[in-house]
Amino acid sequence: MSTHASINNIQYNTQNFDNETLILLYKNLLKPRLIEEKMLILLRQGKISKWFSGIGQEAISVGVTMALNSLEYILPMHRNLGVFTTREIPLYRLFAQWQGKASGFTKGRDRSFHFGTQEYKIIGMISHLGPQLGVADGIALASNLNSENKVTAVFTGEGGTSEGDFHEALNVASVWNLPVMFCVENNGYGLSTPTSEQFKCENIADKGIGYGMESHIIDGNNIIEVYTKVNEIAESMRQMPRPVLLEFKTFRMRGHEEASGTKYVPQELMDAWALKDPVTNFEAFLLNEGILNSDLEKSIKDDILSEINEHLHIAFEEEVITPNETTELNDVYKSFQYQEVKENSEKKEIRFIDAISESLKQSMELHNDLVIMGQDIAEYGGAFKITEGFVELFGKDRVKNTPICESSIVEVGMGLSIAGMKSVVEMQFADFVSSGFNPIVNYLAKSHYRWNQQADVVLRMPCGAGVGAGPFHSQTNEAWFTKTPGLKVVYPAFPYDAKGLLATAINDPNPVLFFEHKGLYRSIRQEVPTDYYTLPFGKASLLREGEQITIISYGAAVHWALETLDNNLNVNADVIDLRTLQPLDTEAIFVSVKKTGKAIIFHEDSLFGGIASDISALIMEHCFEYLDAPVKRVASLETPIPFIKQLEDQYLPKNRFELALKELLDY
Ligand SMILES: Cc1ncc(C[n+]2csc(CCOP(=O)(O)OP(=O)(O)O)c2C)c(N)n1
């Protein structure tokens, strides 16, 4: 056998391969091609919806998957059918997934390759392309923390490398030495955009230099080169964990998705790349070398085709899903059995900020698999010093300083959760969460509903105004998140609640946004049990009881309401501190409003679209007959938050509350 045989300029260096492996590579390469050819027929018959073709790119998916072992995670894209088939997912499950049937992976909730499966260690993409790169970082971080020496492979197209997520993920992986194999499939076009309009450097691999990262260029149409090089690189990454950037040169032979066609691609380019087809060339090579003969070729193809047809039959026979509202609603969150840990009797007066710090510390002691991440949180102790001294107690592996990469760090939290770990991410200021917004609302929030994968991440959100910090260090942006199904939102007003609720947030396997008002950090003190304890979500606290009116509030506004009442007003009110906004204790609200007949909702967020609007609507819908007056909302002005005290005081609703309260009482 020649060891460097060439077919259409593809050099197959098969020196170290036995025939059995070569045939296995061929079978694995052929399978996605034959499935796709079948899918294109079904598409034309209107039997499946969209199709993203990987024809011409199969060698990359197959070669990478074969080079990894079955316990190593792979995060593929929409053109990586070969990853799924090489991991030997039964075909009927893939077909059922594409038809939205129950034996697929998302119960009809997401389409095509947008799913993950822990069983096969495949974590599919979300449509936004980039976020999975940071998720791969998280999985690889877990491998490092647990000394598992595993490689995580993540795919992206060259178009996806223009996203900020790509930059952040490579940067974090490099700074943290994470064993991630970043596989870029450079297939010439991102939808219709050629590489010349996507990036300016000659090769994507050249970007590795900027991240201090090893990189390689690989012929993505040569299965032998892909498999050989990836194998070597993966083995060396297991020995010496580090990220590696791989650019696979290839070409997309069909439209972005079938309907969009390839009119914008010059015919000469198509013709040139057609000659480099990874499947037909390898087949010709094997036939040429006598490793394959036409009988064997026919029997391999017949076997695959009959497997496809048999599994298609199973999928087509399967009933379509019958919608059930309860099932849908129940799957948004992972079910969580709240465990009450009772408080000890010893109490100490501490500040709000101390309560957060203490709770975090005690949770770190309780959960060995909990990692906290944030900017400047290690030796420096964080912008507010909440994690001061933590490095000495828990080490730098578990108290991780991060680069300024909010998106990537949220994604790392997701990856840790996929690998079975917990994390708390500190936003330096809640305002900066906008830089990590996409993975929160699209990845963390939706992953349990989509494919049953928990996102065990708590995002700590130092928020709020009253400290003269201007438009970008003062927002209280809880309403950005209460709108999004799949997230829990906690917003305590007192040290006792903050401590117990943060412990619960960390125990809860769902993504929790934990709002901490900076103005309360050092101004509010309370007697708080010294040991670890938990408090349940979805239970408001009734701070005062009265008959005249119901005041509903949370966060700093609770304190403003109490101050107003203490100002010799002689008002007899129920004061409800919601404590958690999602879940919301509607029962406590309705019981009180039915008793008093009047409700005023008071929050620091600006009025329109704030949660007061929804609470008001809920009261109208559930307590209308009991109301003696329209529900009133008191909130901040509809402007960004201004800097100087006079403007900030005018912006905040504190000074408008008393008048509104009196008006409602007098109604
Ligand atoms: C954030 C985001 N912007 C735009 C899109 C629409 N979109 C989907 S795939 C795609 C092209 C991706 O190109 P590339 O990464 O090169 O992968 P390829 O499709 O070529 O394999 C675009 C623009 C998207 N899904 N997400």
The ligand as an SDF file (V2000), in Angstrom:
LIG
                    3D

 26 27  0  0  0  0  0  0  0  0999 V2000
  -26.2160   36.1020   16.6710 C   0  0  0  0  0  0  0  0  0  0  0  0
  -26.7110   35.6100   15.3550 C   0  0  0  0  0  0  0  0  0  0  0  0
  -26.6650   36.4360   14.2960 N   0  0  0  0  0  0  0  0  0  0  0  0
  -27.0970   35.9980   13.0800 C   0  0  0  0  0  0  0  0  0  0  0  0
  -27.5870   34.7420   12.9260 C   0  0  0  0  0  0  0  0  0  0  0  0
  -28.1290   34.2480   11.5750 C   0  0  0  0  0  0  0  0  0  0  0  0
  -27.2000   33.2560   11.0210 N   0  0  0  0  0  0  0  0  0  0  0  0
  -27.3410   31.9580   11.2500 C   0  0  0  0  0  0  0  0  0  0  0  0
  -26.1060   31.0410   10.6290 S   0  0  0  0  0  0  0  0  0  0  0  0
  -25.3810   32.4180    9.9460 C   0  0  0  0  0  0  0  0  0  0  0  0
  -24.1030   32.2720    9.1750 C   0  0  0  0  0  0  0  0  0  0  0  0
  -23.0920   31.5500    9.9880 C   0  0  0  0  0  0  0  0  0  0  0  0
  -21.9210   31.4620    9.2710 O   0  0  0  0  0  0  0  0  0  0  0  0
  -20.7260   30.5550    9.7420 P   0  0  0  0  0  0  0  0  0  0  0  0
  -20.4550   30.7570   11.1790 O   0  0  0  0  0  0  0  0  0  0  0  0
  -19.5980   30.7660    8.8320 O   0  0  0  0  0  0  0  0  0  0  0  0
  -21.2730   29.0750    9.6470 O   0  0  0  0  0  0  0  0  0  0  0  0
  -21.7800   28.2900    8.3550 P   0  0  0  0  0  0  0  0  0  0  0  0
  -23.2690   28.4780    8.3100 O   0  0  0  0  0  0  0  0  0  0  0  0
  -21.0640   28.8600    7.1900 O   0  0  0  0  0  0  0  0  0  0  0  0
  -21.4310   26.8860    8.5880 O   0  0  0  0  0  0  0  0  0  0  0  0
  -26.0920   33.5620   10.2620 C   0  0  0  0  0  0  0  0  0  0  0  0
  -25.7480   34.9080    9.8120 C   0  0  0  0  0  0  0  0  0  0  0  0
  -27.6270   33.9230   14.0720 C   0  0  0  0  0  0  0  0  0  0  0  0
  -28.0940   32.6870   14.0220 N   0  0  0  0  0  0  0  0  0  0  0  0
  -27.1780   34.3760   15.2530 N   0  0  0  0  0  0  0  0  0  0  0  0
  1  2  1  0
  2  3  1  0
  2 26  2  0
  3  4  2  0
  4  5  1  0
  5  6  1  0
  5 24  2  0
  6  7  1  0
  7  8  2  0
  7 22  1  0
  8  9  1  0
  9 10  1  0
 10 11  1  0
 10 22  2  0
 11 12  1  0
 12 13  1  0
 13 14  1  0
 14 15  2  0
 14 16  1  0
 14 17  1  0
 17 18  1  0
 18 19  2  0
 18 20  1  0
 18 21  1  0
 22 23  1  0
 24 25  1  0
 24 26  1  0
M  CHG  1   7   1
M  END
$$$$
